[in-house]
């Protein structure tokens, strides 16, 4: 779903993209939600959680407890670190309230914590690589 939304976001008419924060506000929350849901299902798979909850966790701290005596895979600590200070931290942070800052014509710089299409695409690319790497590892077990 995130890929479909990213493609639609990228395909938004050029006259809407130039300097418009409304496009970011329309797409960023939905893309973020789908990326975090995919990440949550991934975390559950890495932990081999069963039965699956109705909704995925949105990060390591929301993972269900494991049975007594069953440790967490070492990768979980790596993901926790990424959520706090790595490429994943921006995606995990709540979106600011309201509309993203509007770019002024002729200015490329804007101070803003709102997710844009480049940040979302970067996260999607990181997730694809991470999911592929861990899928190979899980298949070995």
N, C-alpha and C positions, 0 to 999 in steps of 0.2 A: 504494500500500500504506500509506503513512504516513497518508493521509486516512482510510482505513478504520480503522486502529488508533486514530487520534485520535477518531473518532466512537465507537468502542467504549469508549475510555477515558472520554470525556465521558458516555457512557451507563451507566457503572458505577453500581450501586445506591447511592443517597444515603447509606445507613447505612455503606457501605464507604468512601465518600469522606471523610466527616467525621473528620478527625484521623488517617487511616490513611496511613502511608507505604508500605504494601505495594502499593497500587494504582500509585503512582508508580514503584516499583521494578519492577513487572511490565511496565508499558507503556513507560517512558522509554527503556530500551536499544533496544527494537525500533523505536520511532518514530525515534530518533536514527539508527540504522543505515539505515533506509529513506530518510530525508532526506539523509544523507550520500552514499548510493549515487546518488540522483537528482542531487545536486550534482556528483558525480564524472562521471556520464555527460554532464551539461551542460558541464563543463569540457572534456571530450574533444571535444564538438561544436563548442565555441567555437574550439578549437585545430585543428579539422578533422583529428583523428588517425585514421589508417587504417593497418593494420587495428586494430580495437578489441581491447583486452586482455580477458581472461576476467573480470576484476573491475574495477570502476571505482576510480579514485584517491579518496582521502578528503580531498584538498585539493590546492592548487596545487603544493606541494613534491613531491607524488607523481606529477605528470604525467610521461609519458615524454618523453625528449628529442626535439626536432624535428630534421629534417635540417639539415645545415650550410647556413647562409645564409638560413634561414627564421626570421624573428623571431616573437616572441610578440605576440599582440594586446595593446593597451594595457589592455584590461579585466582581463587576468590580474593585473596589479599591483594593480588596485582590489580584486579578490577576495582577493589575498594580505593586503592591509591589513585587510579585513573579517574574515578568519580570525584575525588577530592582535588586533584591537582593536575591531571593530565588532559588529554583531548576530550575526554568524556565529561569533564567538570562543567563545561559551558552548557552542554545538553541537559545535564542533571539539574542545573540551577533553575529555579523558577523563572518564568518569563516576567519581565517588568510589567507592571500594570499600565494600561493605556496603549497608545500608539507608539511605535518606534520613532526616534528623532528623524525629522525630515532633512534630507540632503539639500543644500542650497545649490542652485544651478552654477556650474563651473567649479564646484568644490567636491573633491573626492573624499575628503576627510569628514567623518562625523563621529562624535563620541557617543557610543551607544552599546548597551549590553544585550540588545535584542538580537535574536538569531536571524541571520540572513541566509540566502540560498547557498552561498559559498561554505558557510560553517556547517549547514545541514548536509551538503554533499560530502564534505570532508568526513563528517561523522559516519555517514552511510558507507563510505569507502573503507574507513577504519573497521567498521562492524563487519563488512564482507570479508576482509582479510582475517579478522579475529575469529569469526564463525567458521571459516574454512580451515584455519589452523587447528581449532579445537575439535572440529568434526573429524579431522584426520586422527587426532589423539584419542577421541572417544571410540572411534572405530577399531582402534588397536586393542581395546579392553575386551 
